[in-house]
Amino acid sequence: MAIASQPRKTVAVILDQSLIAEACDFSIDVSHAAEDGIAQAIEAEKERRWRIENAHAIRAEKEYIEKHGLPLANYWQF
């Protein structure tokens, strides 16, 4: 979610008319909902790119755990 003190920029977006009508019926602030949605999309894209960039390390860690088990697992009590 964006911080209210951040500078704002007016942009034009084209949205489905029925979505806008339904948002109005539920008193949803379309600007804030759009901003929240964009922020979520950015975070999802950052996560996706991080996973791609670190795929080798993630795969290596999984292989290590499959071969050796979790580090310090013998000290855990369930």
Secondary structure, 3 states (H helix, E strand, C coil): CCCCCCCCCCCCCCCCHHHHHHHHHCCCCHHHHHHHHHHHHHHHHHHHHHHHHCHHHHHHHHHHHHHHCCCCHHHCCC
